[in-house]
């Protein structure tokens, strides 16, 4: 897929989901470097920033009260509670980018993805689920990340097994065994989606 910007009358949203530790953030970063007409949707969250994360770039960090206000004002496309924290997708920047013909990519959990698929026209949403090679490999990745306790990792593995069951609800699935191949596979699925839209 060419990295040159495409001219579209109407853009769309790529909803990318994967179990925690499956590499979706890395995939998104690689895709954005390769495509100048793609843009990241920055989620809001009530959790604290991890080392190296920047407010407004990786996430928009807000208080629980702040996120509740956004929900009450209808400012979010979706919101969900994940691992003891609230997350949400700001509506305005996504819809504005789509209207300008941009391809917006959003890394999101299964709950949020279901809300978005229900709330937006299916022609505007390409849903892709990234699968780990195995649960064992996923656990090793989480342990090597050194950001969670063993108990938290157990909780994430348990959640991952449930999330993997939801993969069939997505339009496309991609197996992440090699990051470069995974990026190419996601590009291929997006191309298939665009071809189906007739763009």
KAWOPE-V763086 format. One line per field, one symbol per residue. ss: DSSP state (H for helix, E for strand, - for the rest). Layout:
BEGIN
ss = ???
END
This chain:
BEGIN
ss = -----------EEEEEEE-----HHHHHHHHHHH---EEE--EEE---------E---EEE--HHHHHHHHH---EEEEEEE--EEEEEEHHHHHHHHH---EEEEE--HHHHHHHHHH--HHHEEEEEEEE--HHHHHHHHHHH----HHHHHHHHHHHHHHHHHHHH--EEEEE--HHHHHHHHHHHHHHHHHHH--
END
